[in-house]
Structures are given as structure tokens and as C-alpha cells.
Amino acid sequence: TWAKTFKLPIDYGEKELDLIFDRLGKMYVCNNEIFSNNMGFYWQYQSRFKGNLNELFNRESYVEIPWNLLLQNPLLTTEKYFNKIIDALSSKQSHSEYFFMIQNYQELNEDQINKMAEYLPTKNFYSYHNFFIEKNKVIFKQREDLAKLFKHKMTDYERSPFYYLNYPLEMQRDFVLGNSDRDNEYGFELVEKLNISNKEKLNLLNEVAKRLLNKSK
């Protein structure tokens, strides 16, 4: 009887999205199944209230609406709702951090990416934050201010979104000099991967050698 009025989150209009943004604290899925393995929970709550979202939000502490379905909604990238996303991130509303996964489902423009990047946390960093940076690897080279915020996370692990080659060149050089005494052939492997001339690489390796000699004294 209620199938004719039922909407998936992908198809929510302004009325439904406004309700969600007003009650974002209830946008959680049982067992932390935020982005997958959640259709059973979703159906259980939708059938309980016959698809009536107002009743669902009013009567439950969390609503079991899958974010993998919601983040496909094309209205989220319009000016009105993207601004609501930014407002939610800036005020640190509960569960707003899940919006960092939106690029797994639809495209953002460069301006939108930069606006979201402003609200990446330096603490309590989760998989969806990692995903956002992984999806936008060039952002550290474009935004030195952000690169400096995450300088402490730089690593030589290639699969990390904080891989040192994703950072501005000067920060790459600093990373090499700071890590040249580790087990990487005295900095050679780190230097070899830098996108600089052979002459510059030799100069940097010379500086690495001087630092190592001074440490050994």
C-alpha cells in the first residue's frame, strides 16, 4: 500500500534531504555498516514505518538510512545542499564526517573539493578521511597550507595517502633529510624517486651523507 510513495535515498527530494540535514545526528546504521552490508537494517526500519521518514526520525534514535545510497543523490552536489554539507562539517555535526566519502559515488568540482578539504581533521582521522585524500592526491601540492597541517603524517609507504611524493617538493626534501638514517640505503631510494634533475639528486645525497657523518661523530 505504501510502495507507490516509497523513495530510495538516491531519489530523495528537498523535503527528505532537509529532514536529514536537520536530524543528521540520527543518520547512523547499526553495527557501523555505514556504506555496505546495510540493506537488511534499512528495510527493517522502512517497513516498520511504511516508508514514512517523519515518523522514522521522530521515533527512532537512529534511522538506518545507508550512506552508500544517500551519497548517490545528485542534489547533494547542488549549491544548496553542498553548502549544507559544508555547514555540517564546519559545525562538526555528528556523522557529517561520512560526507567525505561522496566522491566514491559522484563527482565534485575543484572548488567543492577545496571547500571540503578545509575541514579535514588533524586528529581522529578515519578511513573516510583517508579516502578523501587518496581521491585527491594532488591537493597537498596545490595547497601548501594543507600539506603543512599533515606534515606529521608523511611516510615512504607508497599506498598511504600521505606518501611523501604527494607533498610539495621542498617538504619532500625535508622528509628525505629527516629519514635518511633509516633502512633505505642511506636515503638513496628516497632521493631517487624525487622528480628533480640528477645534479639536484647528487647535491641532496651529498647533504644526506654530511648529516650521517656528523651523527656518527
Buried (B, 14 or more C-beta within 10 A) or exposed (E): EEEEEEEBBBEBEEEBBBBBBEBBEBBBBBEEBBBEEBEEBBEEBBEBBEBBBEEBBEEEEBBBBBBBBBBBBEBBBEEEBBEBBBEBBEEEBEBBBBBBBBBBBEEBEEEBBBBBBEBBEEEEBEEBBBBBBBBBEEBBBBBEEBBEBBBEBBEBEEEBBBBBBBBBEEBBBBBBBEBBBEEBEBBBBBBEBBEBEEEBBEEBBEBBEEBEEEEEE
